[in-house]
């Protein structure tokens, strides 16, 4: 079964750091670019970050640039999001998501077809 | 950044109705528009990619089309399980990719 499972969310104080993980199974992880997408409470979907299959290309939305770092370990079939200097505006459910087609170098031209169940990040004192 | 203006923001309908949801792009985005269904507590599910291609396993009552800068998701005959929030997403060129604000489809 093709599956993504996120972990690492939790309650964190403003200014703190958190590392999210996403474990992939059931498909050739190293062939696919991956994304992180979040949804704040009561809000819509917001793309956060992208990493190509070989890690050669990464992109970030402006609000997290310089604070978040996306990475992957193809040998471990895992995707990560290191989040630093967290603020209340980062409170959201974070999803990892697979690009619909393999070997893509642009972000989701044909969408994202496999998603994890999400992990909740709450930034509050 | 490319804006996707999605309308309506909410929609009341009944089982069996035909409904349409529209997104207008703020600039040319070619055919890189995708549609998702989102239910509370669940992950988004891609329905349509590349304007009109039906994702595998998605019922044929869902369809997508384009007219100029307007992109439309149509559900031909609403089923009870279709009541959810729907999002368009553009994936043209340089990031960021952007989603529409969503359409809440309710009874």
Interface residues (C-beta under 8 A of the other chain):
Chain A: X37 X44 X45 X46 X47 X50 X59 X60 X61 X62 X95 X97 X100 X106 X107 X108 X109 X110 X111 X112 X113 X115 X116 X117 X118
Chain B: X32 X34 X36 X38 X42 X43 X44 X45 X46 X49 X50 X53 X55 X87 X89 X91 X92 X93 X95 X96 X97 X98 X99 X100 X101 X102
